[in-house]
């Protein structure tokens, strides 16, 4: 019985798709724009953000970002670069320094 209901639903959807294609019924459309990629962070940019904007040590900054201290150190030494999510978080923090207070509490 469950299989029949699923098949009925699939057939109904297929019929509706055909009706939309021929203009008999109108479907919903939603247009979403994709976000621009997060900026690339340089080792000096990360260090400046940490020291001059947030006045934090590497361990405290790492804790804020939920990464290891060795990760922040590697970023600042140019051995690694922040990945997509970390780059986006750094971007957000650089635009709204007050959010760090909220995240820390």
C-alpha angles and dihedrals in degrees: 000000000000091000090053092053091050091049090049090052092049092049092049090050091050091050091050090050089054091049091050090050092054093043096246091125132017122235129207120263127192121187115202125183118222118238119250113256116268113265122263111254122218123211090249092048092054093045092048091050092049099043107028102031104031100021091217135146118238093258093050092045090048090052091052090053093041092237133117121272088239088059093055090046091051090050092050092047091050093242092119138012128222113264124234099280094042091047090052091048091050089050092051092047092049091053096045112029092176090067089071089067090054093047092048095054 
